[in-house]
C-alpha cells in the first residue's frame, strides 16, 4: 500500500508548471501538475488515453481548438493522439492519470520545451 496527498506539500515553480509523480502503480501513473496563474502547458498530445481532474483552481483546457473552462472537480477523459493545451486562470492543481504504457518523463518534457 502507498499513500500520497495531491494537496499537501505542493510546490509551484516560477517558470512553467511543476510536475510530480505521486504513484507509479502496476496499472497507472498518477501525476500532480501545479500551475501558477497564467502558466501554460503548450499544445501537445499523448499516444495513449489520459484522465485529467482539476483538483483546485480554474483552467482553460483546449482540445483540438475548442476551449473548455474547467472548474474545481471537473474530469476529462481524452483519447490518445488528440492535441490539447492548458492555461491556468488562477493557482491550480491538476491530477493526470496516465496508462502504464505512457511515460511521466514525456509530461516533464512538455513543460520544459
VOPATI-548274 format. One record per residue: residue number from 0; chain; x, z, y of N, C-alpha, C in turn. Coordinates in Angstrom, 3 decimals. Atoms other than C-alpha are relative to their C-alpha. Layout:
% VOPATI-548274
pos = NUM	unit = A	nx = X	nz = Z	ny = Y	cax = X	caz = Z	cay = Y	cx = X	cz = Z	cy = Y
...
***
This chain:
% VOPATI-548274
pos = 0	unit = A	nx = 0.848	nz = 0.000	ny = -1.184	cax = 0.000	caz = 0.000	cay = 0.000	cx = 0.888	cz = 0.000	cy = 1.239
pos = 1	unit = A	nx = -0.671	nz = 0.030	ny = -1.296	cax = 1.136	caz = -0.817	cay = 3.521	cx = -1.020	cz = 0.283	cy = 1.089
pos = 2	unit = A	nx = 0.868	nz = -0.275	ny = -1.143	cax = -0.302	caz = 0.351	cay = 6.823	cx = 0.709	cz = -0.484	cy = 1.259
pos = 3	unit = A	nx = -0.514	nz = 0.444	ny = -1.299	cax = 0.175	caz = -1.236	cay = 10.255	cx = -1.119	cz = 0.153	cy = 1.017
pos = 4	unit = A	nx = 0.993	nz = -0.060	ny = -1.074	cax = -1.565	caz = -0.984	cay = 13.605	cx = 0.187	cz = -1.198	cy = 0.913
pos = 5	unit = A	nx = -0.068	nz = 1.138	ny = -0.918	cax = -2.388	caz = -4.005	cay = 15.682	cx = 0.012	cz = 0.460	cy = 1.457
pos = 6	unit = A	nx = 0.102	nz = -0.510	ny = -1.369	cax = -2.904	caz = -1.771	cay = 18.753	cx = 1.089	cz = 0.990	cy = 0.394
pos = 7	unit = A	nx = -1.042	nz = -0.970	ny = -0.319	cax = -0.030	caz = 0.716	cay = 18.506	cx = 1.346	cz = -0.693	cy = 0.152
pos = 8	unit = A	nx = -1.361	nz = 0.489	ny = -0.219	cax = 3.499	caz = 0.097	cay = 19.747	cx = 0.035	cz = -1.497	cy = 0.342
pos = 9	unit = A	nx = 0.046	nz = 1.391	ny = -0.438	cax = 2.548	caz = -3.218	cay = 21.339	cx = 1.003	cz = -0.189	cy = 1.126
pos = 10	unit = A	nx = -0.926	nz = 0.322	ny = -1.083	cax = 5.298	caz = -4.750	cay = 23.433	cx = -0.272	cz = -1.424	cy = 0.471
pos = 11	unit = A	nx = 0.217	nz = 1.298	ny = -0.627	cax = 4.794	caz = -7.623	cay = 25.836	cx = 1.333	cz = -0.494	cy = 0.547
pos = 12	unit = A	nx = -1.221	nz = 0.585	ny = -0.540	cax = 7.579	caz = -9.996	cay = 26.870	cx = -0.297	cz = -0.578	cy = 1.381
pos = 13	unit = A	nx = 0.157	nz = 0.601	ny = -1.329	cax = 8.144	caz = -11.207	cay = 30.426	cx = -0.209	cz = -1.505	cy = -0.106
pos = 14	unit = A	nx = 0.088	nz = 1.452	ny = 0.154	cax = 8.622	caz = -14.802	cay = 29.288	cx = -0.555	cz = -0.324	cy = -1.376
pos = 15	unit = A	nx = 0.602	nz = 0.434	ny = 1.252	cax = 6.255	caz = -16.034	cay = 26.630	cx = -0.596	cz = 1.125	cy = -0.814
pos = 16	unit = A	nx = 0.651	nz = -0.973	ny = 0.865	cax = 4.110	caz = -14.302	cay = 24.040	cx = 0.990	cz = 0.720	cy = -0.918
pos = 17	unit = A	nx = -0.800	nz = -0.792	ny = 0.935	cax = 5.573	caz = -11.549	cay = 21.822	cx = -0.632	cz = -0.115	cy = -1.384
pos = 18	unit = A	nx = 0.470	nz = 0.202	ny = 1.367	cax = 5.273	caz = -12.261	cay = 18.096	cx = 0.547	cz = 1.108	cy = -0.888
pos = 19	unit = A	nx = -0.441	nz = -1.026	ny = 0.954	cax = 5.375	caz = -9.502	cay = 15.460	cx = -0.740	cz = -0.208	cy = -1.317
pos = 20	unit = A	nx = 0.597	nz = 0.076	ny = 1.331	cax = 4.784	caz = -9.901	cay = 11.726	cx = -0.377	cz = 1.418	cy = -0.407
pos = 21	unit = A	nx = 0.489	nz = -1.322	ny = 0.403	cax = 2.625	caz = -6.934	cay = 10.679	cx = 0.062	cz = 0.168	cy = -1.518
pos = 22	unit = A	nx = -0.029	nz = 0.002	ny = 1.457	cax = 2.351	caz = -7.821	cay = 6.981	cx = 0.426	cz = -1.369	cy = -0.505
pos = 23	unit = A	nx = -0.278	nz = 1.211	ny = 0.762	cax = 3.751	caz = -10.398	cay = 4.598	cx = -0.418	cz = 0.345	cy = -1.421
pos = 24	unit = A	nx = 0.587	nz = -0.413	ny = 1.277	cax = 1.474	caz = -9.902	cay = 1.592	cx = 0.124	cz = -1.116	cy = -1.038
pos = 25	unit = A	nx = -0.045	nz = 1.058	ny = 1.010	cax = 1.245	caz = -11.827	cay = -1.676	cx = -0.954	cz = -1.169	cy = 0.277
pos = 26	unit = A	nx = 0.977	nz = 1.064	ny = -0.234	cax = -1.633	caz = -13.880	cay = -0.229	cx = -0.094	cz = -0.466	cy = 1.449
pos = 27	unit = A	nx = 0.042	nz = 0.409	ny = -1.407	cax = -1.345	caz = -13.945	cay = 3.625	cx = 1.175	cz = 0.602	cy = 0.764
pos = 28	unit = A	nx = -0.890	nz = -0.618	ny = -0.987	cax = 0.857	caz = -13.225	cay = 6.596	cx = -0.884	cz = 0.387	cy = 1.181
pos = 29	unit = A	nx = 0.782	nz = -0.494	ny = -1.132	cax = -0.683	caz = -11.107	cay = 9.371	cx = 0.949	cz = 0.186	cy = 1.176
pos = 30	unit = A	nx = -0.891	nz = 0.037	ny = -1.157	cax = 0.849	caz = -11.614	cay = 12.819	cx = -0.748	cz = 0.464	cy = 1.238
pos = 31	unit = A	nx = 0.544	nz = -0.399	ny = -1.305	cax = 0.237	caz = -9.948	cay = 16.192	cx = 0.682	cz = -0.842	cy = 1.067
pos = 32	unit = A	nx = -0.510	nz = 0.740	ny = -1.153	cax = 0.622	caz = -12.097	cay = 19.293	cx = -0.457	cz = 0.755	cy = 1.240
pos = 33	unit = A	nx = 0.299	nz = -0.742	ny = -1.229	cax = 0.820	caz = -10.078	cay = 22.535	cx = 0.326	cz = -0.900	cy = 1.183
pos = 34	unit = A	nx = -0.159	nz = 0.915	ny = -1.123	cax = 0.297	caz = -12.146	cay = 25.684	cx = -0.342	cz = 0.685	cy = 1.312
pos = 35	unit = A	nx = 0.290	nz = -0.465	ny = -1.357	cax = 0.538	caz = -11.144	cay = 29.330	cx = -0.936	cz = -1.003	cy = 0.677
pos = 36	unit = A	nx = 0.858	nz = 0.881	ny = -0.779	cax = -1.923	caz = -12.594	cay = 31.824	cx = 0.798	cz = -1.227	cy = 0.444
pos = 37	unit = A	nx = -0.624	nz = 1.250	ny = -0.419	cax = -1.054	caz = -16.248	cay = 32.455	cx = 0.949	cz = -0.619	cy = -1.015
pos = 38	unit = A	nx = -0.910	nz = 0.570	ny = 0.997	cax = 1.153	caz = -16.703	cay = 29.383	cx = -0.716	cz = -1.046	cy = -0.852
pos = 39	unit = A	nx = 0.516	nz = 1.163	ny = 0.715	cax = 0.696	caz = -19.885	cay = 27.388	cx = 0.709	cz = -0.169	cy = -1.328
pos = 40	unit = A	nx = -0.571	nz = 0.561	ny = 1.225	cax = 1.221	caz = -20.979	cay = 23.824	cx = -0.376	cz = -1.467	cy = 0.055
pos = 41	unit = A	nx = 0.254	nz = 1.429	ny = -0.194	cax = 1.598	caz = -24.715	cay = 24.308	cx = -0.655	cz = -0.606	cy = -1.232
pos = 42	unit = A	nx = 0.699	nz = 0.663	ny = 1.095	cax = -0.282	caz = -27.187	cay = 22.160	cx = 0.922	cz = -0.167	cy = -1.206
pos = 43	unit = A	nx = -0.725	nz = 0.089	ny = 1.261	cax = 0.827	caz = -27.103	cay = 18.549	cx = -1.024	cz = -0.132	cy = -1.121
pos = 44	unit = A	nx = 0.880	nz = 0.037	ny = 1.161	cax = -0.597	caz = -27.450	cay = 15.063	cx = 0.731	cz = 0.560	cy = -1.211
pos = 45	unit = A	nx = -0.543	nz = -0.555	ny = 1.230	cax = -0.089	caz = -25.952	cay = 11.637	cx = -0.417	cz = -0.890	cy = -1.165
pos = 46	unit = A	nx = 0.394	nz = 0.804	ny = 1.150	cax = -0.094	caz = -27.736	cay = 8.299	cx = -1.061	cz = 0.675	cy = -0.874
pos = 47	unit = A	nx = 0.914	nz = -0.771	ny = 0.843	cax = -2.330	caz = -25.004	cay = 6.841	cx = -1.128	cz = 0.607	cy = 0.839
pos = 48	unit = A	nx = 1.068	nz = -0.694	ny = -0.730	cax = -5.646	caz = -23.331	cay = 7.791	cx = 0.490	cz = 1.346	cy = 0.539
pos = 49	unit = A	nx = -0.315	nz = -1.288	ny = -0.609	cax = -5.437	caz = -20.266	cay = 10.060	cx = -1.292	cz = 0.695	cy = 0.418
pos = 50	unit = A	nx = 1.094	nz = -0.778	ny = -0.586	cax = -7.716	caz = -17.474	cay = 11.264	cx = 0.576	cz = 0.716	cy = 1.210
pos = 51	unit = A	nx = -0.412	nz = -0.640	ny = -1.241	cax = -7.445	caz = -16.199	cay = 14.840	cx = -1.090	cz = 0.996	cy = 0.390
pos = 52	unit = A	nx = 0.932	nz = -1.014	ny = -0.494	cax = -9.056	caz = -12.955	cay = 16.051	cx = 0.532	cz = 0.519	cy = 1.318
pos = 53	unit = A	nx = -0.393	nz = -0.605	ny = -1.270	cax = -8.970	caz = -11.836	cay = 19.665	cx = -0.362	cz = 1.484	cy = -0.063
pos = 54	unit = A	nx = 0.177	nz = -1.448	ny = 0.143	cax = -8.486	caz = -8.067	cay = 19.398	cx = -0.229	cz = 0.660	cy = 1.358
pos = 55	unit = A	nx = 0.122	nz = -0.513	ny = -1.370	cax = -8.087	caz = -7.329	cay = 23.128	cx = 0.195	cz = -1.149	cy = 0.970
pos = 56	unit = A	nx = -0.252	nz = 0.951	ny = -1.069	cax = -8.292	caz = -9.344	cay = 26.331	cx = -0.964	cz = -1.164	cy = 0.051
pos = 57	unit = A	nx = 0.780	nz = 1.225	ny = -0.163	cax = -9.568	caz = -12.819	cay = 27.158	cx = 0.972	cz = -1.170	cy = 0.036
pos = 58	unit = A	nx = -0.846	nz = 1.192	ny = 0.021	cax = -8.036	caz = -16.200	cay = 26.362	cx = -0.855	cz = -1.259	cy = -0.013
pos = 59	unit = A	nx = 0.556	nz = 1.327	ny = 0.234	cax = -8.851	caz = -19.866	cay = 26.583	cx = 0.726	cz = -0.561	cy = -1.202
pos = 60	unit = A	nx = -0.531	nz = 0.605	ny = 1.216	cax = -8.352	caz = -21.421	cay = 23.173	cx = -0.439	cz = -1.450	cy = 0.026
pos = 61	unit = A	nx = 0.323	nz = 1.419	ny = -0.098	cax = -8.176	caz = -25.181	cay = 23.484	cx = 0.242	cz = -0.658	cy = -1.353
pos = 62	unit = A	nx = -0.057	nz = 0.679	ny = 1.291	cax = -8.913	caz = -27.185	cay = 20.333	cx = -0.320	cz = -1.468	cy = 0.231
pos = 63	unit = A	nx = 0.191	nz = 1.447	ny = -0.154	cax = -8.447	caz = -30.953	cay = 20.462	cx = -0.629	cz = -0.342	cy = 1.350
pos = 64	unit = A	nx = 0.479	nz = 0.274	ny = -1.353	cax = -9.115	caz = -30.898	cay = 24.221	cx = -1.229	cz = 0.778	cy = 0.429
pos = 65	unit = A	nx = 1.185	nz = -0.794	ny = -0.344	cax = -12.188	caz = -28.615	cay = 24.084	cx = 0.415	cz = 1.453	cy = 0.218
pos = 66	unit = A	nx = -0.377	nz = -1.369	ny = -0.352	cax = -11.755	caz = -25.227	cay = 25.827	cx = -1.084	cz = 0.978	cy = -0.455
pos = 67	unit = A	nx = 0.882	nz = -1.082	ny = 0.434	cax = -13.291	caz = -22.182	cay = 24.143	cx = 0.460	cz = 1.273	cy = 0.684
pos = 68	unit = A	nx = -0.315	nz = -1.268	ny = -0.673	cax = -13.420	caz = -18.961	cay = 26.205	cx = -0.219	cz = 1.131	cy = -0.990
pos = 69	unit = A	nx = 0.105	nz = -1.075	ny = 0.991	cax = -12.647	caz = -16.229	cay = 23.677	cx = 0.038	cz = 1.361	cy = 0.679
pos = 70	unit = A	nx = 0.067	nz = -1.370	ny = -0.475	cax = -13.526	caz = -12.608	cay = 24.325	cx = 0.308	cz = 0.943	cy = -1.153
pos = 71	unit = A	nx = -0.320	nz = -1.035	ny = 0.977	cax = -12.612	caz = -9.397	cay = 22.538	cx = -0.977	cz = -0.048	cy = -1.183
pos = 72	unit = A	nx = 0.816	nz = -0.002	ny = 1.214	cax = -13.835	caz = -9.516	cay = 18.928	cx = -0.291	cz = -1.374	cy = -0.568
pos = 73	unit = A	nx = 0.276	nz = 1.351	ny = 0.494	cax = -14.160	caz = -13.310	cay = 18.635	cx = 0.994	cz = -0.410	cy = -1.078
pos = 74	unit = A	nx = -0.800	nz = 0.533	ny = 1.106	cax = -12.853	caz = -15.039	cay = 15.498	cx = -0.146	cz = -1.517	cy = -0.048
pos = 75	unit = A	nx = 0.031	nz = 1.451	ny = 0.197	cax = -11.951	caz = -18.682	cay = 14.883	cx = 0.717	cz = -0.322	cy = -1.303
pos = 76	unit = A	nx = -0.659	nz = 0.552	ny = 1.175	cax = -11.155	caz = -20.440	cay = 11.619	cx = 0.334	cz = -1.442	cy = 0.346
pos = 77	unit = A	nx = -0.452	nz = 1.337	ny = -0.373	cax = -9.125	caz = -23.602	cay = 12.112	cx = 0.706	cz = -0.643	cy = -1.185
pos = 78	unit = A	nx = -0.668	nz = 0.746	ny = 1.065	cax = -8.169	caz = -26.185	cay = 9.525	cx = 1.395	cz = -0.408	cy = 0.456
pos = 79	unit = A	nx = -1.337	nz = 0.467	ny = -0.335	cax = -4.599	caz = -27.437	cay = 9.399	cx = -0.035	cz = -1.332	cy = 0.722
pos = 80	unit = A	nx = -0.205	nz = 1.285	ny = -0.684	cax = -3.330	caz = -30.373	cay = 11.478	cx = -0.929	cz = -0.218	cy = 1.191
pos = 81	unit = A	nx = 0.861	nz = 0.122	ny = -1.181	cax = -5.649	caz = -29.635	cay = 14.437	cx = 0.761	cz = 0.559	cy = 1.198
pos = 82	unit = A	nx = -0.724	nz = -0.471	ny = -1.188	cax = -3.929	caz = -29.420	cay = 17.858	cx = -0.782	cz = 1.102	cy = 0.723
pos = 83	unit = A	nx = 0.629	nz = -1.106	ny = -0.733	cax = -4.615	caz = -26.167	cay = 19.717	cx = 1.034	cz = 0.683	cy = 0.885
pos = 84	unit = A	nx = -0.861	nz = -0.762	ny = -0.909	cax = -3.222	caz = -24.046	cay = 22.555	cx = -0.767	cz = 1.232	cy = 0.467
pos = 85	unit = A	nx = 0.609	nz = -1.243	ny = -0.494	cax = -3.845	caz = -20.602	cay = 24.075	cx = 0.579	cz = 0.321	cy = 1.363
pos = 86	unit = A	nx = -0.471	nz = -0.553	ny = -1.266	cax = -3.644	caz = -19.213	cay = 27.603	cx = -0.763	cz = 1.301	cy = 0.243
pos = 87	unit = A	nx = 0.596	nz = -1.321	ny = -0.208	cax = -4.263	caz = -15.547	cay = 28.408	cx = -0.489	cz = 0.147	cy = 1.435
pos = 88	unit = A	nx = 0.556	nz = -0.263	ny = -1.330	cax = -6.552	caz = -14.670	cay = 31.334	cx = 0.194	cz = 1.450	cy = 0.410
pos = 89	unit = A	nx = -0.360	nz = -1.389	ny = -0.243	cax = -5.618	caz = -11.016	cay = 31.024	cx = 0.906	cz = 0.406	cy = -1.157
pos = 90	unit = A	nx = -0.840	nz = -0.470	ny = 1.092	cax = -3.282	caz = -8.966	cay = 28.855	cx = -0.825	cz = -0.058	cy = -1.278
pos = 91	unit = A	nx = 0.786	nz = 0.266	ny = 1.206	cax = -4.369	caz = -9.966	cay = 25.337	cx = 0.811	cz = 0.243	cy = -1.265
pos = 92	unit = A	nx = -0.593	nz = -0.170	ny = 1.320	cax = -3.690	caz = -9.168	cay = 21.702	cx = -0.786	cz = -0.868	cy = -0.974
pos = 93	unit = A	nx = 0.590	nz = 0.944	ny = 0.940	cax = -4.338	caz = -11.850	cay = 19.097	cx = 0.520	cz = 0.328	cy = -1.395
pos = 94	unit = A	nx = -0.395	nz = -0.118	ny = 1.405	cax = -4.325	caz = -11.397	cay = 15.334	cx = -0.065	cz = -1.392	cy = -0.607
pos = 95	unit = A	nx = -0.099	nz = 1.305	ny = 0.641	cax = -3.193	caz = -14.512	cay = 13.492	cx = 0.224	cz = 0.208	cy = -1.485
pos = 96	unit = A	nx = -0.151	nz = -0.056	ny = 1.445	cax = -3.667	caz = -14.852	cay = 9.744	cx = 0.456	cz = -1.369	cy = -0.495
pos = 97	unit = A	nx = -0.546	nz = 1.218	ny = 0.593	cax = -1.513	caz = -17.453	cay = 8.000	cx = -0.156	cz = 0.054	cy = -1.513
pos = 98	unit = A	nx = -0.046	nz = 0.040	ny = 1.454	cax = -1.722	caz = -18.597	cay = 4.408	cx = 1.416	cz = 0.330	cy = -0.457
pos = 99	unit = A	nx = -1.312	nz = -0.357	ny = 0.543	cax = 1.145	caz = -17.523	cay = 2.184	cx = 0.976	cz = -1.176	cy = 0.081
pos = 100	unit = A	nx = -0.866	nz = 1.181	ny = -0.032	cax = 2.482	caz = -21.113	cay = 2.210	cx = 0.587	cz = -0.269	cy = 1.386
pos = 101	unit = A	nx = -0.466	nz = 0.214	ny = -1.370	cax = 2.925	caz = -21.050	cay = 6.012	cx = 1.141	cz = 0.964	cy = 0.319
pos = 102	unit = A	nx = -1.165	nz = -0.797	ny = -0.376	cax = 5.947	caz = -19.561	cay = 7.783	cx = -0.206	cz = 0.672	cy = 1.357
pos = 103	unit = A	nx = 0.065	nz = -0.716	ny = -1.275	cax = 5.952	caz = -16.881	cay = 10.501	cx = 1.031	cz = -0.550	cy = 0.979
pos = 104	unit = A	nx = -1.039	nz = 0.564	ny = -0.870	cax = 9.127	caz = -18.490	cay = 11.849	cx = -0.520	cz = -1.213	cy = 0.772
pos = 105	unit = A	nx = 0.601	nz = 1.144	ny = -0.696	cax = 7.045	caz = -21.562	cay = 12.759	cx = -0.721	cz = 0.470	cy = 1.262
pos = 106	unit = A	nx = 0.714	nz = -0.558	ny = -1.157	cax = 4.921	caz = -19.396	cay = 15.093	cx = 1.001	cz = 0.400	cy = 1.073
pos = 107	unit = A	nx = -1.031	nz = -0.399	ny = -0.960	cax = 8.039	caz = -17.969	cay = 16.725	cx = 0.609	cz = -1.215	cy = 0.690
pos = 108	unit = A	nx = -0.543	nz = 1.220	ny = -0.586	cax = 9.358	caz = -21.499	cay = 17.288	cx = -0.935	cz = -0.581	cy = 1.057
pos = 109	unit = A	nx = 0.980	nz = 0.501	ny = -0.977	cax = 6.142	caz = -22.443	cay = 19.113	cx = 0.202	cz = 0.691	cy = 1.341
pos = 110	unit = A	nx = -0.127	nz = -0.727	ny = -1.261	cax = 6.658	caz = -19.707	cay = 21.720	cx = 1.389	cz = -0.143	cy = 0.617
pos = 111	unit = A	nx = -1.360	nz = 0.128	ny = -0.518	cax = 10.403	caz = -20.301	cay = 22.050	cx = 0.291	cz = -1.384	cy = 0.566
pos = 112	unit = A	nx = -0.256	nz = 1.380	ny = -0.479	cax = 10.209	caz = -24.062	cay = 22.677	cx = -0.860	cz = -0.369	cy = 1.179
***
